[in-house]
């Protein structure tokens, strides 16, 4: 969503991007597309890192839960016993 808004609001500001584009030997449109692509890549990397962190936290919680059940002597029912009732 932010990339779309950037594209909409950046189009009238092409005169600000034109000197940078000329310095990089690009057209202003190509520079805007490159900036949009880079911003999307950064967002995707950030989301990937966040998801990895959440997965590690979930694995830790599952292990702690299993250790707690073991220390309290709580046994889990088999799936077959649930279906037979």
C-alpha positions as CSV (number, residue, x, y, z in Angstrom):
1,X,0.0,0.0,0.0
2,X,2.8,2.4,0.9
3,X,4.6,1.7,-2.4
4,X,1.4,2.6,-4.3
5,X,1.1,5.8,-2.3
6,X,4.8,6.6,-2.9
7,X,4.2,6.1,-6.7
8,X,1.1,8.4,-6.7
9,X,2.7,11.2,-4.7
10,X,6.2,10.9,-6.3
11,X,4.9,11.4,-9.9
12,X,4.4,15.2,-9.4
13,X,7.9,15.4,-7.8
14,X,9.7,14.1,-10.8
15,X,11.6,17.4,-11.1
16,X,13.3,16.6,-7.8
17,X,14.3,13.1,-9.0
18,X,15.5,14.2,-12.4
19,X,19.0,15.5,-11.3
20,X,19.7,12.2,-9.4
21,X,18.5,10.2,-12.4
22,X,20.7,12.1,-14.7
23,X,23.7,11.6,-12.4
24,X,23.0,7.9,-12.3
25,X,22.4,7.9,-16.1
26,X,18.8,6.7,-15.8
27,X,15.4,8.0,-16.8
28,X,13.3,9.4,-13.9
29,X,10.8,6.7,-14.5
30,X,13.4,3.9,-14.2
31,X,14.7,5.5,-11.0
32,X,11.3,5.6,-9.5
33,X,10.7,1.9,-10.5
34,X,14.1,1.0,-9.0
35,X,13.3,2.8,-5.8
36,X,9.9,1.1,-5.6
37,X,11.5,-2.3,-6.2
38,X,14.1,-1.8,-3.6
39,X,11.5,-0.7,-1.0
40,X,9.4,-3.8,-1.7
41,X,12.5,-6.0,-1.3
42,X,13.3,-4.3,2.0
43,X,9.8,-4.8,3.3
44,X,9.9,-8.5,2.2
45,X,13.2,-9.1,4.0
46,X,11.8,-7.4,7.1
47,X,8.7,-9.6,7.1
48,X,10.9,-12.7,6.6
49,X,13.0,-11.8,9.6
50,X,9.9,-11.2,11.7
51,X,8.4,-14.5,10.7
52,X,11.6,-16.3,11.5
53,X,11.7,-14.7,15.0
54,X,8.1,-15.6,15.6
55,X,8.7,-19.2,14.6
56,X,11.7,-19.5,17.0
57,X,9.5,-18.1,19.8
58,X,6.8,-20.6,19.0
59,X,9.3,-23.5,19.0
60,X,10.6,-22.3,22.4
61,X,7.0,-22.2,23.8
62,X,6.2,-25.7,22.5
63,X,9.4,-27.0,24.1
64,X,8.7,-25.3,27.4
65,X,5.1,-26.5,27.3
66,X,6.3,-30.1,26.8
67,X,8.8,-29.8,29.7
68,X,6.1,-28.4,31.9
69,X,3.7,-31.2,31.1
70,X,6.4,-33.7,31.8
71,X,7.4,-32.1,35.1
72,X,3.7,-32.0,36.2
73,X,3.1,-35.6,35.1
74,X,0.3,-34.6,32.6
75,X,0.0,-37.1,29.8
76,X,-1.7,-36.3,26.5
77,X,-4.4,-38.5,25.2
78,X,-3.9,-40.5,22.0
79,X,-5.8,-39.4,19.0
80,X,-7.2,-42.9,18.7
81,X,-8.7,-42.8,22.2
82,X,-10.5,-39.5,21.3
83,X,-12.1,-41.1,18.2
84,X,-13.2,-44.2,20.0
85,X,-15.5,-42.3,22.5
